[in-house]
């Protein structure tokens, strides 16, 4: 692992792809708070990253020096398992277009955000970066995982063939302000927030969750992700992807209890075990990131409280 200590130029053009999304929005906020004065972003309505000519024209116009690749089609178990073609095709096209344009227009530092789902379903826990490509993937999101693996390989190929100082990072499950609360495409924590909030507001006495509640998951607040992204851009230069997480997990049942308590739900919680659980456990080994001097600061309970309060305040405008 190569460690560098290179402070990024705060005045250089910095493109955050996906700056209206959960991860990209947090990165955008953190970069602004860290003194970057030339941030560039485009909404998907302004620039469709699946359209190669449009992406190249954008890079020709902006000439970014730095890029964070946080744009992606994302979703939970239901969306991934029912629309695998969308998740594979869209994400591969987005990544290929942005990375090829970044090379053509000589982007100095680029960080590609992947996902912990790239690792094998039964990888040894906690999951080390070296587990990549050592086993079968979780079937409910294998198409998305393959797309993100392609992105990691693309970054590595750019390093080998063109000596690009680009990196890829694999965050664990993310949550926080700006999350997607749509019932058909949200991830588990956002889905629980909406479900329990709806139950409280409707006066429901019962909430039904998918699966058994037994799988264990790790959760990282997006503000912590954003600080890790900048830290890595200034302190990491290696072909291997690097994990971003907390190193701690809990069961989905425990998470459900926490969200119910935060939302003020006092009814009965039932579990529909006819629905898929997904990977039994997905805890990342974050020792390499910790060795670079970074650790998360947002604890889970206050983070969930903040995410719930944000949703309650933005219920009418949130993605729901």
C-alpha positions as CSV (number, residue, x, y, z in Angstrom):
1,X,0.0,0.0,0.0
2,X,1.4,3.4,-1.0
3,X,0.8,6.3,1.2
4,X,1.1,9.8,-0.1
5,X,0.6,13.1,1.6
6,X,-0.5,15.4,-1.2
7,X,-2.9,18.3,-0.4
8,X,-5.3,18.9,-3.3
9,X,-5.5,22.3,-4.8
10,X,-8.6,23.9,-3.3
11,X,-9.0,26.2,-6.3
12,X,-8.8,23.5,-9.0
13,X,-12.0,22.4,-10.9
14,X,-13.4,19.4,-9.0
15,X,-16.2,17.4,-10.5
16,X,-18.5,15.4,-8.2
17,X,-20.5,13.0,-10.4
18,X,-23.8,12.3,-8.7
19,X,-23.7,15.4,-6.4
20,X,-27.5,15.3,-5.8
21,X,-27.4,11.7,-4.5
22,X,-26.8,10.4,-1.0
23,X,-23.1,9.9,-1.2
24,X,-22.3,12.6,-3.8
25,X,-24.3,15.2,-1.9
26,X,-22.3,14.5,1.3
27,X,-19.0,14.7,-0.6
28,X,-20.1,18.0,-2.2
29,X,-20.9,19.4,1.3
30,X,-17.7,18.2,2.8
31,X,-15.5,19.6,0.0
32,X,-17.2,22.9,0.3
33,X,-16.6,23.0,4.0
34,X,-13.0,22.0,3.4
35,X,-12.3,25.0,1.3
36,X,-12.8,23.8,-2.3
37,X,-14.0,26.8,-4.3
38,X,-14.5,25.4,-7.8
39,X,-16.9,22.5,-7.4
40,X,-18.7,21.3,-10.5
41,X,-21.8,19.2,-10.7
42,X,-24.6,18.4,-13.1
43,X,-28.0,17.0,-12.4
44,X,-29.0,13.9,-14.4
45,X,-31.5,16.1,-16.2
46,X,-28.7,18.3,-17.4
47,X,-26.1,15.6,-18.2
48,X,-27.0,11.9,-18.8
49,X,-23.8,10.1,-18.0
50,X,-25.0,7.1,-20.1
51,X,-24.6,9.3,-23.2
52,X,-20.9,9.1,-24.2
53,X,-20.8,12.2,-26.5
54,X,-22.4,14.4,-23.9
55,X,-20.0,13.2,-21.2
56,X,-17.0,14.0,-23.4
57,X,-18.4,17.4,-24.3
58,X,-18.9,18.2,-20.6
59,X,-15.3,17.2,-19.7
60,X,-14.0,19.3,-22.7
61,X,-15.9,22.3,-21.3
62,X,-15.0,21.9,-17.6
63,X,-11.6,20.3,-17.7
64,X,-11.7,19.0,-14.1
65,X,-8.5,18.3,-12.3
66,X,-10.2,16.0,-9.7
67,X,-13.2,13.7,-9.9
68,X,-15.2,11.8,-7.4
69,X,-17.3,9.2,-9.1
70,X,-20.4,8.9,-7.0
71,X,-23.0,8.6,-9.8
72,X,-24.7,5.3,-10.1
73,X,-28.0,3.5,-10.4
74,X,-28.6,2.1,-6.9
75,X,-31.4,0.3,-5.0
76,X,-32.3,-2.3,-2.5
77,X,-33.0,-6.0,-2.8
78,X,-36.3,-5.6,-4.6
79,X,-35.0,-3.2,-7.2
80,X,-31.8,-5.2,-7.8
81,X,-33.5,-8.5,-8.1
82,X,-36.2,-7.4,-10.4
83,X,-34.3,-5.0,-12.7
84,X,-30.8,-6.6,-13.1
85,X,-30.4,-5.4,-16.7
86,X,-30.9,-1.8,-15.6
87,X,-28.4,-2.0,-12.9
88,X,-25.8,-3.7,-15.0
89,X,-26.2,-1.7,-18.2
90,X,-26.6,1.8,-16.7
91,X,-23.7,1.5,-14.3
92,X,-21.3,0.0,-16.8
93,X,-22.1,2.8,-19.3
94,X,-21.8,5.5,-16.7
95,X,-18.4,4.3,-15.4
96,X,-16.9,3.7,-18.9
97,X,-18.0,7.1,-20.2
98,X,-16.7,9.1,-17.1
99,X,-13.4,7.2,-16.8
100,X,-12.6,7.3,-20.5
101,X,-13.4,11.1,-20.6
102,X,-11.4,11.6,-17.4
103,X,-8.4,10.0,-19.1
104,X,-8.8,11.9,-22.3
105,X,-9.0,15.2,-20.5
106,X,-6.1,14.4,-18.1
107,X,-7.8,14.2,-14.7
108,X,-5.1,14.0,-12.1
109,X,-6.9,12.3,-9.1
110,X,-10.1,10.3,-9.4
111,X,-11.9,8.2,-6.8
112,X,-14.5,5.7,-7.9
113,X,-17.0,4.7,-5.2
114,X,-18.0,1.1,-5.4
115,X,-20.0,-1.0,-3.0
116,X,-19.4,-3.7,-0.4
117,X,-21.7,-5.9,-2.4
118,X,-18.8,-6.6,-4.8
119,X,-17.4,-9.1,-2.3
120,X,-18.4,-12.8,-2.4
121,X,-21.6,-13.7,-0.5
122,X,-19.8,-16.0,1.9
123,X,-16.5,-14.1,2.2
124,X,-14.6,-14.5,5.5
125,X,-15.7,-11.9,8.0
126,X,-14.7,-9.1,8.4
127,X,-14.2,-8.8,4.6
128,X,-10.7,-7.9,3.5
129,X,-10.1,-6.2,0.2
130,X,-8.2,-9.3,-1.0
131,X,-11.5,-11.2,-0.9
132,X,-12.5,-9.6,-4.2
133,X,-13.2,-12.2,-7.0
134,X,-12.6,-15.2,-4.7
135,X,-16.2,-16.5,-4.6
136,X,-19.8,-16.4,-5.8
137,X,-21.8,-13.2,-5.4
138,X,-25.1,-12.7,-3.7
139,X,-27.7,-13.5,-6.4
140,X,-30.1,-10.7,-5.5
141,X,-27.6,-8.0,-6.5
142,X,-25.1,-9.8,-8.7
143,X,-25.7,-7.7,-11.7
144,X,-25.0,-4.5,-9.8
145,X,-22.0,-6.1,-8.2
146,X,-20.5,-7.1,-11.6
147,X,-20.9,-3.5,-12.8
148,X,-19.1,-2.1,-9.8
149,X,-16.4,-4.8,-10.1
150,X,-16.0,-3.6,-13.8
151,X,-15.4,-0.1,-12.4
152,X,-12.7,-1.3,-10.0
153,X,-11.0,-3.2,-12.8
154,X,-11.2,-0.1,-15.1
155,X,-9.5,2.0,-12.5
156,X,-6.8,-0.6,-12.1
157,X,-6.4,-0.9,-15.9
158,X,-6.0,2.9,-16.1
159,X,-3.2,2.7,-13.5
160,X,-1.4,-0.1,-15.3
161,X,-1.7,1.1,-18.9
162,X,-1.7,4.9,-18.4
163,X,-0.1,5.4,-14.9
164,X,-3.1,7.2,-13.7
165,X,-3.1,8.0,-10.0
166,X,-6.7,6.9,-9.6
167,X,-8.2,4.9,-6.8
168,X,-11.4,3.0,-5.9
169,X,-13.1,2.8,-2.5
170,X,-15.7,0.3,-1.2
171,X,-18.1,1.9,1.3
172,X,-20.3,-0.2,3.5
173,X,-24.1,0.5,3.8
174,X,-24.7,4.2,3.8
175,X,-27.4,6.4,5.4
176,X,-28.1,10.0,6.2
177,X,-29.6,13.2,4.8
178,X,-30.7,12.9,1.2
179,X,-31.3,9.2,1.2
180,X,-33.8,7.4,-1.1
181,X,-37.0,6.5,0.8
182,X,-38.9,5.0,-2.2
183,X,-40.5,1.7,-1.2
184,X,-39.4,-0.2,-4.3
185,X,-35.8,1.0,-4.5
186,X,-34.6,2.1,-1.0
187,X,-32.0,0.4,1.1
188,X,-32.8,-1.2,4.4
189,X,-32.3,1.7,6.9
190,X,-34.2,4.2,4.8
191,X,-36.9,1.7,4.2
192,X,-37.2,1.2,8.0
193,X,-37.3,4.9,8.6
194,X,-40.2,5.4,6.2
195,X,-42.1,2.3,7.3
196,X,-42.0,3.2,11.0
197,X,-42.7,6.8,10.4
198,X,-45.8,5.9,8.2
199,X,-47.0,3.5,11.0
200,X,-46.7,6.2,13.7
201,X,-48.5,8.8,11.6
202,X,-51.2,6.3,10.5
203,X,-51.7,5.0,14.0
204,X,-50.9,1.4,12.8
205,X,-50.3,-1.2,15.5
206,X,-48.2,-3.6,13.4
207,X,-45.2,-3.2,11.1
208,X,-44.1,-6.0,8.8
209,X,-40.4,-6.2,7.8
210,X,-38.9,-8.3,5.0
211,X,-36.8,-11.4,5.8
212,X,-36.0,-13.0,9.2
213,X,-34.1,-10.0,10.7
214,X,-31.1,-12.2,11.3
215,X,-28.6,-10.9,8.8
216,X,-25.9,-8.6,10.2
217,X,-25.1,-5.3,8.5
218,X,-22.7,-2.4,9.0
219,X,-23.8,1.2,8.6
220,X,-21.8,4.3,7.8
221,X,-23.1,7.9,8.0
222,X,-22.6,9.7,4.7
223,X,-20.8,12.6,6.5
224,X,-18.1,10.1,7.6
225,X,-18.0,8.7,4.0
226,X,-17.3,12.2,2.7
227,X,-14.5,12.8,5.1
228,X,-13.0,9.5,4.2
229,X,-13.2,10.3,0.5
230,X,-11.1,13.5,0.8
231,X,-8.7,11.7,3.2
232,X,-8.1,9.0,0.6
233,X,-7.6,11.4,-2.2
234,X,-4.9,13.1,-0.2
235,X,-3.3,10.1,1.5
236,X,-3.8,7.0,-0.7
237,X,-2.4,5.9,-4.0
238,X,-2.7,2.2,-4.7
239,X,-4.3,-0.1,-7.2
240,X,-6.2,-2.1,-4.6
241,X,-9.7,-0.9,-3.6
242,X,-9.9,0.2,0.0
243,X,-12.8,-0.4,2.3
244,X,-14.6,2.4,4.1
245,X,-16.7,1.5,7.1
246,X,-17.0,1.4,10.9
247,X,-15.8,-2.1,11.6
248,X,-19.0,-2.7,13.7
249,X,-22.3,-4.3,12.7
250,X,-25.7,-5.4,14.1
251,X,-28.6,-7.5,13.1
252,X,-31.4,-6.1,11.0
253,X,-33.7,-7.0,13.9
254,X,-31.6,-4.8,16.2
255,X,-31.6,-2.0,13.6
256,X,-35.4,-2.3,13.3
257,X,-35.7,-2.0,17.1
258,X,-33.5,1.1,17.1
259,X,-35.5,2.8,14.3
260,X,-38.8,1.9,15.9
261,X,-37.6,3.5,19.1
262,X,-36.4,6.7,17.4
263,X,-39.7,7.0,15.5
264,X,-41.7,6.5,18.6
265,X,-43.4,3.3,17.4
266,X,-44.6,1.1,20.3
267,X,-46.6,-1.6,18.4
268,X,-45.8,-5.1,17.2
269,X,-43.0,-5.8,14.6
270,X,-43.5,-8.9,12.4
271,X,-41.1,-10.6,10.0
272,X,-42.0,-12.0,6.6
273,X,-39.4,-14.8,6.2
274,X,-40.8,-15.7,2.8
275,X,-38.8,-12.6,1.5
276,X,-35.1,-12.8,0.9
277,X,-32.5,-12.0,3.5
278,X,-29.6,-11.4,1.2
279,X,-26.0,-12.0,2.3
280,X,-25.9,-13.4,5.9
281,X,-23.2,-11.0,7.1
282,X,-21.3,-8.1,5.4
283,X,-18.8,-6.5,7.7
284,X,-15.8,-4.8,6.2
285,X,-12.2,-5.0,7.4
286,X,-11.2,-1.4,7.7
287,X,-7.7,-1.9,9.1
288,X,-6.1,-0.5,5.9
289,X,-8.1,2.7,6.1
290,X,-7.4,3.1,9.8
291,X,-3.7,2.7,9.2
292,X,-3.9,5.9,7.1
293,X,-5.2,7.8,10.1
294,X,-8.9,7.9,9.4
295,X,-11.8,6.8,11.7
296,X,-15.5,7.5,11.6
297,X,-17.0,10.0,14.2
298,X,-20.8,9.5,13.8
299,X,-22.2,6.9,16.2
300,X,-25.1,4.8,14.9
301,X,-27.9,6.0,17.3
302,X,-27.3,9.8,16.8
303,X,-26.8,9.2,13.1
304,X,-30.2,7.4,12.9
305,X,-31.8,10.1,14.9
306,X,-30.4,12.7,12.5
307,X,-31.5,10.7,9.4
308,X,-35.0,10.3,10.8
309,X,-35.3,14.0,11.7
310,X,-34.2,14.9,8.2
311,X,-36.8,12.6,6.7
312,X,-39.5,14.0,8.9
313,X,-38.6,17.6,7.9
314,X,-38.3,16.7,4.2
315,X,-41.1,14.1,3.9
316,X,-42.9,15.9,1.1
317,X,-39.8,16.6,-1.0
318,X,-37.7,13.5,-0.2
319,X,-37.3,10.7,-2.7
320,X,-40.2,8.6,-1.4
